[in-house]
């Protein structure tokens, strides 16, 4: 078992790969510790703390790729992995676009993504915090009687990336989150909702009382929900649901979808695909950002880039392979773990905030739907057609009136984003994708 410096270990494996006849080689190594606690109705259901480690090895020979991974760092085991991959590469298909990215040096910046305190929090304190969420939720309303779960999770780990182009990188990360999922009962009716807080630093988590209270409030407010008649009306998306829209839209900007012509955004660079109020940004260099890192899964520097600027599509997202396929440049959007090859993903993705408060957005609507939850993915990436189940509240004369469920909202993504007429000022970084409230001038709401 190897017990030395992991960068040195990775460099040795890269050198052995070259001596074995590989033209290029890359080692992606991760090691860390995670803690997971689940409490249900005041009782501990799951308590798990475990260390983990693993390395992924990519080799390139005659433009052929072979990849494998292991969690066994015994020297003989790792050498067997290498030898097996050399054999596998001989049977793989060649592709001129296979290979490592050109060497680039990431910016030297402290993104403040590592909190040593996370390693020192006693288990008893984590149990106390999680129970306090449930107590706060129960104290909010007597109809909160049970819980699906209440969770505390944290992670601390390191990543090492070494390749034969002279790249030798490492980083440390932490994050933690608490989440509460209460169940409300009123007669025969039951409702469930959730709330959470996720941060890089433990001390920056929302209080358990705040998380539990918001979760309970969201749950209780849905009691009495009913469908509305089918109609075309303005639709307001809450921040979490706007973020979900952004995730779906960004996937259609991925070079893998564009190259295969399986996206409705093919050949639309420079075209208006959204309202001029929309600025969609991907930024891997936000301090304390959940998706922040100075380099991506291939060692390419990350950066801030506009995907949509004032409604105009500015960029697609690329890793090295699909950038070469499209005769473009990688955008630093390769993501991975040690057990996967690189794939295209966003870093910190967000719609920039507007000037209007959420209350003022709602006040301007005589009749419409405020969406707080959607079910299913619902997007056809090739056509842009979009349809999902939804829950939320009916807006009547500028106020939220009654809860709504069992409805479907639908439209085409080009129309949805072009019809954004208001963007809220309530932009908060809750996750690696985050967004403000938005108002869409009209969508079809299908109900009874």
C-alpha positions in Angstrom: 0.0 0.0 0.0 1.4 3.4 -1.0 1.7 5.8 2.0 3.8 8.6 0.5 3.0 11.9 -1.2 0.1 11.5 -3.6 1.5 13.9 -6.2 4.7 11.9 -6.3 2.7 8.7 -6.5 0.7 10.1 -9.5 3.9 11.3 -11.2 5.5 7.9 -10.9 2.4 6.2 -12.4 2.4 8.7 -15.3 6.1 8.0 -16.0 5.4 4.2 -15.9 2.6 4.7 -18.4 5.0 6.4 -20.8 7.6 3.7 -20.4 4.9 1.1 -21.2 4.4 2.7 -24.6 1.7 5.2 -24.0 2.0 8.5 -25.8 0.1 10.4 -23.1 -1.2 9.6 -19.6 -3.2 11.2 -16.8 -3.8 10.3 -13.2 -6.8 11.8 -11.3 -6.7 10.9 -7.6 -9.1 11.7 -4.8 -9.0 11.0 -1.1 -11.4 12.3 1.6 -13.7 11.7 4.5 -17.5 12.1 4.5 -20.0 12.1 7.4 -23.8 11.4 7.0 -26.4 11.6 9.7 -30.1 11.0 9.1 -32.7 11.5 11.8 -36.4 10.6 11.5 -38.9 11.7 14.1 -36.2 12.4 16.6 -34.4 9.0 16.2 -31.1 8.4 14.5 -31.7 6.3 11.4 -28.3 6.5 9.8 -24.9 7.6 11.1 -22.0 6.9 8.8 -18.4 8.3 8.7 -16.1 6.8 6.2 -12.9 7.6 4.4 -12.5 7.0 0.7 -9.9 7.2 -2.0 -9.4 6.2 -5.6 -7.5 7.0 -8.7 -8.5 7.0 -12.3 -5.9 6.4 -15.0 -6.4 7.6 -18.6 -3.9 6.5 -21.3 -3.7 7.5 -25.0 -1.8 5.3 -27.5 -2.1 5.8 -31.3 -5.0 8.1 -30.7 -6.8 5.4 -28.8 -8.2 5.9 -25.3 -8.3 3.4 -22.4 -9.5 4.3 -18.9 -9.7 2.5 -15.6 -9.9 3.2 -11.9 -9.1 1.5 -8.6 -9.3 2.2 -4.8 -6.4 -0.2 -4.2 -3.1 1.8 -4.0 -0.9 -1.3 -3.7 1.9 -0.8 -6.2 1.3 -4.2 -7.8 -2.4 -3.5 -8.2 -1.8 -0.2 -9.8 0.7 -1.6 -12.2 -1.7 -4.4 -13.2 -4.3 -1.7 -13.9 -1.8 0.1 -16.2 -0.9 -3.2 -18.0 -4.6 -4.0 -18.5 -5.3 -0.6 -20.0 -2.4 -0.9 -22.4 -4.0 -4.1 -23.7 -7.5 -2.5 -23.8 -6.2 0.5 -25.8 -5.1 -1.9 -28.5 -8.7 -2.9 -29.1 -10.2 0.6 -28.8 -11.2 2.8 -31.8 -8.8 5.6 -32.7 -10.1 9.2 -32.8 -7.9 12.2 -33.8 -9.7 14.2 -31.1 -8.5 11.9 -28.3 -5.7 13.3 -26.1 -4.8 15.6 -23.2 -5.5 19.3 -23.3 -2.6 21.7 -24.0 -0.8 22.7 -20.9 -2.2 25.9 -19.3 -1.5 27.3 -15.8 -4.5 27.9 -13.6 -4.7 31.2 -11.8 -3.2 31.1 -8.3 -6.1 32.1 -6.1 -7.5 31.2 -2.7 -11.2 30.5 -3.5 -11.9 29.8 0.2 -13.4 26.4 -0.4 -11.7 24.5 2.5 -12.8 24.8 6.1 -10.6 22.9 8.6 -13.3 23.2 11.3 -15.5 20.7 9.5 -13.0 18.0 10.5 -13.4 18.9 14.2 -17.2 19.1 14.8 -18.3 16.5 17.4 -20.9 13.9 16.3 -23.0 14.9 19.3 -23.2 18.5 18.0 -24.3 17.3 14.6 -27.1 15.2 16.2 -28.1 18.2 18.2 -28.3 20.4 15.2 -30.3 17.9 13.2 -32.8 17.4 16.0 -33.2 21.1 16.4 -34.4 21.3 12.8 -37.2 18.9 13.6 -38.1 20.7 16.9 -38.3 24.0 15.0 -40.5 22.5 12.3 -42.9 20.9 14.9 -43.0 24.1 16.8 -44.1 26.0 13.7 -47.5 24.2 13.4 -49.2 21.3 15.1 -49.9 19.7 11.7 -46.3 18.9 11.3 -46.4 15.4 12.9 -43.8 13.3 11.1 -40.7 13.6 9.0 -39.4 11.8 5.9 -35.9 12.7 7.0 -33.6 15.3 8.6 -30.0 15.3 7.4 -26.6 16.5 8.3 -23.8 15.8 5.8 -20.3 17.0 5.4 -17.3 16.2 3.2 -13.6 17.1 3.3 -11.1 15.9 0.7 -8.3 16.5 -1.7 -7.8 16.1 -5.4 -4.6 15.5 -7.3 -4.3 15.7 -11.1 -1.0 14.9 -12.9 -0.5 14.3 -16.6 2.3 13.8 -19.1 2.1 17.3 -20.4 3.8 18.5 -17.2 0.6 19.4 -15.3 0.8 18.7 -11.6 -2.1 20.1 -9.6 -3.9 19.7 -6.3 -6.7 21.2 -4.3 -8.6 20.7 -1.1 -12.4 21.1 -0.7 -15.0 21.0 2.0 -18.8 21.4 2.1 -21.6 20.7 4.4 -25.4 20.8 4.4 -28.4 20.4 6.6 -31.8 19.5 5.2 -35.3 19.0 6.7 -38.2 17.2 5.0 -41.4 17.4 7.2 -44.8 15.9 6.6 -48.0 17.8 7.3 -51.3 16.1 8.0 -54.7 17.6 8.2 -57.5 15.0 8.3 -56.9 12.7 5.4 -54.7 15.1 3.5 -50.9 14.9 3.6 -48.3 17.2 2.2 -44.5 17.1 2.1 -41.9 19.8 1.3 -38.3 20.6 2.2 -35.7 23.2 2.9 -31.9 23.1 3.2 -28.7 25.1 3.6 -25.4 24.2 1.9 -22.1 26.0 2.4 -18.3 25.4 2.1 -17.9 26.6 5.7 -19.7 25.2 8.7 -20.2 28.5 10.5 -22.0 29.9 7.4 -24.8 27.4 7.4 -28.2 28.8 8.2 -29.4 28.0 11.7 -31.3 24.7 12.2 -34.2 26.7 13.5 -34.4 28.7 10.2 -34.1 25.6 8.0 -36.7 23.7 10.1 -39.2 26.6 10.2 -39.0 27.4 6.5 -39.4 23.7 5.7 -42.5 23.5 7.9 -43.9 26.7 6.5 -43.5 25.5 2.9 -45.2 22.2 3.8 -48.2 23.6 5.7 -48.9 26.2 3.1 -49.5 23.4 0.5 -52.4 21.9 2.6 -55.6 22.3 0.6 -53.9 22.4 -2.7 -56.0 21.8 -5.8 -55.7 22.1 -9.5 -56.9 25.1 -11.5 -58.6 25.0 -14.9 -56.5 24.9 -18.0 -55.5 28.4 -19.2 -52.6 30.5 -20.6 -51.4 32.9 -17.9 -48.3 34.6 -16.5 -46.1 32.2 -14.6 -43.6 33.2 -11.8 -40.8 30.8 -10.9 -39.3 30.8 -7.4 -35.5 30.9 -7.2 -35.1 27.2 -6.8 -37.2 26.5 -9.9 -35.5 29.2 -11.9 -32.3 27.4 -11.1 -33.8 24.2 -12.4 -34.6 25.9 -15.7 -31.0 27.1 -15.9 -29.6 23.6 -15.3 -31.8 22.2 -18.2 -30.8 25.1 -20.5 -27.1 24.8 -19.8 -27.2 21.1 -20.6 -28.4 22.0 -24.1 -25.3 24.2 -24.5 -22.9 21.3 -23.9 -20.6 20.5 -26.8 -21.7 16.9 -26.7 -25.3 17.9 -27.5 -24.2 20.5 -30.0 -21.8 18.2 -31.9 -24.4 15.5 -32.2 -27.0 18.1 -33.3 -29.2 16.9 -30.5 -29.9 20.4 -29.1 -32.3 23.1 -30.1 -29.4 25.6 -29.7 -27.4 24.2 -32.6 -26.1 27.1 -34.8 -27.6 29.8 -32.6 -24.4 31.5 -31.3 -24.9 35.2 -31.7 -28.7 34.9 -31.9 -31.3 36.1 -29.5 -32.5 33.1 -27.5 -33.8 34.9 -24.4 -35.2 38.2 -23.2 -32.6 41.0 -23.0 -33.1 40.9 -19.3 -31.4 37.5 -19.1 -27.6 37.2 -18.4 -26.6 33.6 -17.8 -23.1 33.2 -16.4 -20.8 30.3 -15.6 -18.1 31.2 -13.1 -15.7 28.7 -11.6 -13.8 31.4 -9.6 -16.4 32.6 -7.2 -15.1 32.7 -3.6 -16.7 30.0 -1.5 -18.8 28.9 -4.5 -20.1 25.3 -4.3 -18.8 24.7 -7.8 -15.6 26.7 -7.5 -12.2 25.4 -8.5 -9.2 27.0 -10.3 -9.0 24.0 -12.6 -11.5 21.6 -14.2 -11.4 17.8 -14.4 -8.7 17.9 -17.1 -6.5 20.5 -15.4 -7.8 23.3 -17.6 -8.1 26.7 -15.9 -11.7 27.7 -15.1 -13.0 31.2 -15.7 -16.0 33.5 -15.7 -17.9 33.4 -19.0 -21.3 34.7 -20.3 -23.4 31.9 -21.8 -26.2 34.4 -22.5 -25.6 38.1 -22.5 -28.7 40.4 -22.7 -30.5 37.5 -24.3 -27.8 36.7 -26.9 -26.2 33.2 -26.9 -22.5 33.8 -26.5 -20.9 30.4 -25.7 -21.3 26.7 -25.7 -19.6 24.5 -23.0 -16.7 22.3 -23.9 -14.3 19.8 -22.6 -11.1 19.0 -24.6 -12.6 16.2 -26.7 -15.7 18.0 -27.9 -13.8 21.3 -28.4 -11.6 19.5 -30.9 -14.6 17.9 -32.5 -16.1 21.4 -33.0 -12.8 23.1 -33.8 -13.2 25.2 -30.8 -11.4 25.8 -27.5 -12.1 24.0 -24.2 -14.0 26.3 -21.8 -12.7 24.6 -18.7 -16.0 22.8 -18.1 -14.8 19.2 -17.8 -16.1 17.6 -14.7 -15.3 14.1 -13.2 -14.6 11.9 -10.3 -11.7 9.4 -10.1 -14.2 6.7 -11.4 -15.3 8.5 -14.5 -13.8 10.0 -17.7 -14.3 13.8 -18.0 -17.8 15.0 -19.0 -19.2 18.4 -19.6 -20.7 20.3 -16.7 -21.1 23.8 -15.3 -19.2 25.2 -12.4 -21.2 28.0 -10.6 -24.1 28.7 -12.9 -26.5 31.6 -12.3 -28.8 34.2 -13.9 -27.7 37.7 -12.8 -30.1 39.5 -10.6 -32.5 42.2 -11.8 -34.0 45.2 -10.1 -37.5 44.1 -9.1 -38.4 42.6 -5.8 -40.3 39.3 -5.8 -43.2 41.0 -4.1 -43.4 43.6 -6.8 -43.3 40.9 -9.5 -46.3 39.2 -7.9 -48.2 42.5 -7.3 -48.2 43.1 -11.1 -50.2 40.0 -11.9 -54.0 39.8 -11.8 -54.1 36.0 -12.4 -51.3 33.5 -12.8 -49.2 30.8 -11.2 -46.3 31.0 -8.8 -44.3 27.8 -9.1 -42.5 26.5 -6.0 -41.9 22.9 -7.1 -41.7 20.9 -10.4 -41.7 17.1 -11.0 -39.7 15.4 -13.7 -37.1 16.7 -16.2 -39.6 17.5 -18.8 -37.3 19.0 -21.5 -36.8 17.6 -25.0 -33.2 18.8 -25.7 -33.5 18.4 -29.4 -36.7 20.5 -29.9 -36.8 22.6 -26.7 -40.3 21.4 -25.9 -40.9 21.6 -22.2 -43.6 20.1 -20.0 -43.5 19.3 -16.2 -45.8 18.7 -13.3 -45.9 21.7 -11.0 -47.1 22.9 -7.6 -47.3 26.3 -6.1 -49.8 29.1 -5.5 -52.4 30.9 -7.5 -51.8 34.6 -7.9 -55.0 36.7 -7.8 -55.0 40.4 -7.9 -51.4 40.7 -7.0 -51.4 38.3 -4.1 -50.8 34.6 -3.4 -54.3 33.2 -2.8 -54.5 29.4 -2.6 -52.1 26.5 -3.1 -52.1 24.7 -6.4 -51.2 21.1 -7.3 -51.8 18.5 -10.0 -51.1 20.9 -12.9 -48.7 20.8 -15.8 -46.9 23.8 -17.2 -45.6 23.7 -20.8 -44.1 25.7 -23.6 -41.0 25.8 -25.8 -37.8 26.8 -24.1 -37.1 29.5 -26.7 -40.5 31.0 -25.9 -40.1 30.5 -22.2 -36.8 32.4 -22.0 -37.8 35.1 -24.6 -40.9 35.7 -22.6 -39.1 36.5 -19.3 -40.3 40.0 -18.6 -39.1 40.5 -15.0 -36.0 39.3 -13.2 -36.0 39.5 -9.4 -33.3 41.0 -7.2 -33.3 38.0 -4.8 -30.1 36.2 -6.0 -28.6 34.0 -3.3 -26.0 31.3 -3.7 -27.7 28.3 -2.3 -26.1 25.7 -4.6 -23.8 25.5 -7.6 -26.7 26.6 -9.7 -28.7 29.5 -8.4 -31.0 32.2 -9.7 -33.5 34.9 -8.8 -37.3 34.9 -9.1 -38.4 35.4 -12.8 -41.7 36.2 -14.4 -42.7 34.6 -17.8 -45.4 36.6 -19.6 -47.3 33.5 -20.5 -47.3 29.7 -20.4 -49.9 27.0 -20.7 -51.1 25.8 -17.3 -53.0 22.5 -17.7 -55.2 21.4 -14.9 -58.8 20.2 -14.6 
